[in-house]
Amino acid sequence: MKTFSSDAGIRVHILALEPGEYVLESIMKLIEAEGIRTGAVVSGIGTLDYCIMHMGQRVGNIIQTWEDTPLELVGMQGVIADGKTHIHAVVSDKQSAVSGHPHEGCRVMWVCEIVIHEYVGFDLERTPIPNIPNKEILSEKGAAA
């Protein structure tokens, strides 16, 4: 187990997305514009009319797509390390809820509100996990994995 602690300051960013805007693309635009290196997506709620998500599995990934389908974005959270995101979300329709990793292209139907905390002076990155291809783990910047 690894733990990371900091007395770093926190800046709060709130995205208020409108119909037709894209969730992950907007988050990345904010991260780039504000120079956010380390932080967290602490809340995300709203409505979507197009969504692509995958759920990690031991054998491949399961991808689900909703096209022109009203969905509630029930919750979204994640970690920002070295300016890159690892985000999970829950979306629901009238019958069920699904959780996983949202992809680019998730489009706002009516409104979407996202709260991001930036941890100023705290520097995390992702490093490869030995012997597990294409998987990474959090590390302090410059520290050995």
N, C-alpha and C positions, 0 to 999 in steps of 0.2 A: 504494500500500500504506500502511495505517495501522498503527501499533503503539501499544500502551498499556502503560505500566510504572508500578509503584507499590511503595513500601515498606510498604504497608498491612498490617495484621495479618490473620490468617486465623482464623475460627471454623469449626469442623467440626460439621455436623449430620448425624445418621444417622436415617433413617426406617425403621422395621421395620413393614411393613404386613401385615395379617392377611387371611384369606379374606373376600371381599366388599367390601373397601375399594378405593378408586379411586386410580389412580396420579397423574394430573395434578392432580386435585382435592386430594389430600393434599399434593403439593408446593406448590401455591398457598396452602393453609391454613398451612403452615409459613412460607412467605415472608411472608405477612401477619402471622402471630402474632409472628414474630421481627423484623419490620421489615427484612428483607433487601432491599437496593437493588441491590447488585452481587455477583455470585458465579458459581459454576459447578456444574452437576450433573456430578460426576466419575465416578460409577458407579451403575448400576442393574441389578439382576439379580433374577430370580424366575420365577413362573409366573402365567399369565393364563388366564382362561376366556372372556373377551370382550375384543375389541380392535378399534379403528378407527384406521387410519393413512392418511396421504396422502403422495404423493411429488410434489414440484414438477416440473413439465414446462413447456416453453416455451408450450404450448397447454393451459391448464387444469391441473387436478390429478387424479391418479389416486387414487381412494379404495378401500381394501380393508377389509372387515369380516369378523371371525371371531366367530360366535355359538356359545356352548356348545362351544368347540373348545379342547382343551388346547394351550397354547403356552408355550414357554420364552421369557422375556425375556432374551435373550442379552447385551444391553448397552444402556446408555442414557447419553447425555451431552448437555450443552448449556450455554448461557450465560444468565445472569440479568443484565439491564440495566434499571435504573430500575424494579426489582420485577417485570419481565415476562420470561417465559421464551422461549427458542428451543431446542427439544429435538429430538434425533434418537434413534431406537431401532432395534434389530434384534430381530425375533421369529422363532421357527422352530417348525415342526411336524415330523412324521416325514419329510416329503419335501423341504422347502425352507426357506430363510430369506428374509425380506423386511425391507427397511429403509425408514425414512421418518419422518414427523412423527406422533407419537401424538396422538390426540384425547382430549377428555374422554370418560369412559365406559369406559376400559380398566380392567378389573376383575381383582383378584388372585384366583387360584384357591387357592393354598396359602400362599405367602409371597412377599414382595417386599422387597428391601433396597436403599435408595437413600442415597448419600453426597453431601452438598451442602457445598461450601466457600463461606463468606461472606467477601468481601473488604472488611474494615472500613476506612473512610476512602478508598475508591476508588470514584469515581462515574462510571459509564458510562450511556448512554442510547441509544436507537435513533432515528435521524433518517431522513426520507424520502430515497430515492435519486432525484435529479433525472431526470425523463423516464421513470421506470419506475414505473407505478402500483402501489400496494399493496405495495411492497417497501421495506425499511429497512436501514440499515447502522449499525454501532456508531460512536459518537462519545463523546468526553469530555463530560460534562454541562456545558452552557453554551458549548461550543466550536462554531464554524461547521462544517457538514458538508463 
